[in-house]
């Protein structure tokens, strides 16, 4: 009766594993043999840990010393997390390696010390401009448009080397990851507060020390 109460919450599959674990020392089964066999099953069950009460299974196995040396808990180290989907747009058409490098250099110069999301955001702004009326239609033309990007105007892009994270962020944006939907401007409020246009930006979202905005308020 006690055993039935013990396994009742865990479904038939879990009961089978408990029996197998209990029999391991008797059968001479080692961790190297059993662990690979259990891993696919464990991964399948752990996709819905609440339904199968995996947390209680781990506790019971941990408290019972008949596991035969098998560290079941290591198979459950990854806790379920809430994943917020990232908006995506159509991936950008294939670009040349020189254009990719130019975009990565601008991202590095503008947001090299910012979180990866902000770095993706900088690349997103450039890509959004190529699809927005009133802006040039190519990445290079957007970046070299007069008066738009400080890092280009000052030549900073020639003095930076994109980090691995910046390369990844740039490629993510080109692949369609869109963390700042609709944004065609960005600034750093702590540095650009003296610029009049900075106070006219609207539809803004902050990431790290940066701000990504969808437009500029009309002065009229």
MINURO-207759 format. One record per residue (C-alpha): x, y, z. Coordinates in steps of 0.05 Angstrom, whole numbers, plus 5000, padded with zeros to 4 digits. Example, Ala and Ser with C-alpha at 12.3 -4.5 7.8 and 13.67 -1.06 7.14 Angstrom:
524649105156
527349795143
// end
This chain:
500050005000
505650485018
509150354952
502750484912
501851144948
509051314935
508651224860
501451444849
503152164828
508551954780
505251544726
507450854702
513851094669
516551394733
514850764773
518850354723
524950804732
524450754807
524450004803
530350014756
534250474802
532750034862
535149414825
541549724798
546249484854
543348784851
543848734776
550749034775
548649594729
553250194727
551750934717
555250914649
550250394625
543850654654
544851404646
544951404570
538750964569
534851424615
537052084586
532252104527
526451904572
528252414624
528852974573
521952794545
518752794614
522253424637
518853824582
512753824626
515553784697
509153994733
504953454699
509752904717
511853174786
519253144767
521353574826
518453074875
521552494837
528352814845
527452914920
525252204931
530951924891
535752374928
533152134996
533351404978
540351114974
538650574924
540650974863
546750554852
551251154841
546851464786
546452214795
539352324770
539253044793
544353244741
539253084687
534553604715
539154194725
535554614673
529454934705
523455104662
523355844644
518356314614
520556494544
518157144514
518157084438
522457584401
519057924343
521957744276
521758064208
523757784141
531157644140
535258144101
537657934033
544657664029
549758224036
557058264019
562358124071
564658854067
557559094083
556958594140
563658844168
561459574161
554959434198
558559054253
563659614261
558060124269
554659674321
561259604358
562660354357
555560554377
553860004427
560059584441
559259684516
551759564517
547658924527
546958464467
539658674458
541959404449
547059174398
541758804359
537559434365
542859864332
543159384273
535559354271
535060114265
539660104205
535659544173
529059894188
531460514153
532860134089
525359954089
522760634110
520861184061
525361794068
531661394082
536661074034
534960364013
541660024025
545659894088
551760264064
547760864040
544060904107
550560874146
554061394103
548161864100
550962544122
549762744194
546662094217
551761654254
557061964298
561461354293
561761424218
562562184217
568362164267
571761564236
570961154299
568860554258
575960524230
578760444300
574459894329
574559134322
567758804330
567458324388
564557614381
558157854415
557558434366
558457964307
553057514335
548358104347
549458374277
548057694246
541857604290
538958254264
540458064192
537057384206
530657744226
531157834301
527558494315
528158744387
525959464372
520059414323
519160044282
525160414311
529060844262
532861264312
537261124372
541061554421
544361534489
540462024533
546162134582
550662364525
545762684477
541463084526
544363744498
542063584428
535263904413
532963314370
533962834428
527963144464
523563064403
524162314396
517661934405
515561204412
521861034450
524260414486
530360384531
535359814529
541459894573
543760624569
540860704499
534060914473
530860674409
525261094379
520261054323
520061774302
521362514315
515862984338
514263524288
516864204309
510864554279
// end
